[in-house]
Structure formats: structure tokens, C-alpha cells
Amino acid sequence: MKRLDGRVALVTGASRGIGAAIARTLAAEGVRLGLASRSGDDLGIAGAVARPCDVRDPASLEAMVAATVDRFGGLDILVVNAGVGAYGPFLDLPADQLEELIDVNVKGAIYTVRAALPHLVRSDAAELVTIASEAGRRGLPFEAVYCASKFAQVGLTRALDHELREHGIRCTNVCPGGVATDFAMGRGRTPDMPQLAGMMAPQDVAETVLFVLTRPRNHRILEVALRPMTETSWG
Ligand code: NJP
């Protein structure tokens, strides 16, 4: 018996990296999936609803949610994962990247929840999981705006935990440290940087999400922090 058989999930930022690993992991547990990303990749997952969706655009999210609910008859799990990053001195951050960090990570997360929530409240076992960051738990050097955006996500999900508990919706922040993906490539990360080798894999985060989603319904996990063993003790 698959552990999440028949549940319906929407994953944003599902086309690669952490979101793709989450989607594949949930599919293997019997979850029926809506996969949102600008590229609209279906990852080859049979039966998945995949279409181009930009989380900066509420109408695009509404259409994505509607397509998922129309196909599967409801929505039980929302994984707010789409995100962008950029590293460097605060004043060096180009204006367009500043805007994108706020638009995708902050406004995109808010728009995503707003689009999905009317359907989540109808589920008898709903879940909101936000892939936030260690950068949403403490200030880190050379990622001030990214930190600000991730603190916003953590605050959003923590506040919603209070508001949505009466509807039986569990709200969790999953806060990874470095994960080896395309994230922030060309914006402070490069493919040849040695630190990538010591970072976590997308699957590590996906299995953490699966753990959160498979807890008994008598409790909820508010936050999970996971960090690579290779980081320095002052990192
Ligand atoms: O990043 P990456 P990760 N609308 O670049 C999508 C957090 N995190 O998997 O639109 C819709 O491989 C994009 O798809 P596409 C991080 O902050 C990471 O590492 O087709 N989708 C792709 O599927 C983020 O919240 C690390 O280009 C949009 C995905 O997002 C989450 O983990 C550490 C979009 C990005 O895939 C996933 O990041 C940490 C838009 N406007 C937290 N813009 C880390 N990797 O080290 C992008 O603490 N996407």
C-alpha cells in the first residue's frame, strides 16, 4: 500500500531541482500531481497535470489550480517550492534580481496559497508545506534580500498555521541549507564551485517532505531544518 494513495498535490517549481524530486517521490507514494513551473514540464509522470505557470501571476496560478482540481476532483497537499536566489554584497544586487526575489519568493508564495486555499479547506487531510530555507531562520551574509524573502515565507506559513488549524490544515516550513541544484547559478553560484559537492541532494529534501506528510494526523510539524554535514561550525 502506498502511503499517500489517492491524495492530490500541487507542487510549484516542479520542473527541476527540489520540486522535481518532491514530485517524483510523491508520485511513487500514489499522489496525483499538478506540476507548476514556467516551462510546464511533466517530468514524464503519467497522469500529471502540467502546464506553464508563473507564480508571479495570480491568474496563471488560478488556472493551474483549476486544471488540477478539475482533473482529480480536489486538492489535499500544496507544496510551495518555486523560488529564486542570488548571492553577493547587498548593494551589488541588480535591481531586476531584487524585484524577482521579492516577486517570486514572497508574492509568488502568497499568490500560490491564495489560489489553492479554497480547495485545501475542503480536504479532510490538507497540508501546506513551504520549502523555505535556513536563510528564513537566521540572517546570513551576502544574501540579505534572499534572507528577507525567506523570512517572509516562514512568517507566512507560521501565521497560517494558526489561522488554518481550525480547518484541519497542517502547515510546515521545510528549511534546507545548501542543496546541489541549478539554484542561484550565475548569481553567486557556479557549476564548478567545490562547495556543491558537499551540499545535500534534492532527494534529501523530498524525503523530509514525505516524512512530514506521512505523520499521524494527531500532530503537525511546524518546521524542519536540515543542513549539510560539510558546513563549517560558524557557517
Ligand atoms: O532551485 P532550482 P531549487 N514561476 O533553480 C521554478 C529553496 N532552497 O530546486 O519556471 C514558476 O533548481 C523553476 O522552474 P521554471 C529555494 O529558495 C534551495 O534548489 O521552469 N516557477 C524550477 O522548477 C526554492 O524556493 C536551496 O524555470 C518558477 C524551480 O522553481 C526551492 O528550494 C537552499 C518561477 C527552481 O529550481 C527550490 O529551489 C535553500 C516562477 N516565476 C532553499 N521561477 C538550495 N538549492 O541550495 C522559478 O535553503 N521557478
Boltz pocket constraint, residues with backbone or C-beta under 6 A from the ligand:
constraints:
  - pocket:
      binder: B
      contacts: [[A, 12], [A, 13], [A, 14], [A, 15], [A, 16], [A, 17], [A, 18], [A, 19], [A, 36], [A, 37], [A, 38], [A, 39], [A, 40], [A, 53], [A, 54], [A, 55], [A, 56], [A, 80], [A, 81], [A, 82], [A, 83], [A, 84], [A, 85], [A, 104], [A, 131], [A, 132], [A, 133], [A, 134], [A, 135], [A, 175], [A, 176], [A, 177], [A, 178], [A, 179], [A, 180], [A, 181], [A, 182], [A, 183], [A, 184]]
      max_distance: 6.0
